[in-house]
Amino acid sequence: RAYCINQAEQVMGHMKMRIIGDFVCQKISSV
């Protein structure tokens, strides 16, 4: 999950997107 969030952060570059990414990553996997 942390890896997924990190990828989203690099792509989006926005804190808001990181929060959304965290939520999505939580749903799709437990990594």
C-alpha positions in Angstrom: 0.0 0.0 0.0 2.8 2.5 0.9 4.4 1.8 -2.5 1.1 2.4 -4.3 0.7 5.7 -2.4 4.2 6.7 -3.3 3.5 6.0 -7.0 0.4 8.1 -6.9 2.3 10.9 -5.2 4.9 10.9 -7.9 2.3 11.0 -10.7 -0.1 13.5 -9.1 2.3 15.6 -7.0 -0.6 16.9 -4.9 -1.3 16.4 -1.3 -5.0 16.1 -1.9 -4.3 13.4 -4.5 -2.2 11.6 -2.0 -5.1 11.4 0.4 -7.4 10.2 -2.4 -4.6 7.8 -3.5 -4.3 6.5 0.0 -8.1 5.8 0.0 -8.0 4.1 -3.4 -4.9 2.0 -2.6 -6.6 0.9 0.6 -9.5 -0.4 -1.4 -7.5 -2.2 -4.2 -4.8 -3.8 -2.1 -3.3 -4.2 1.3 0.3 -3.6 0.1 
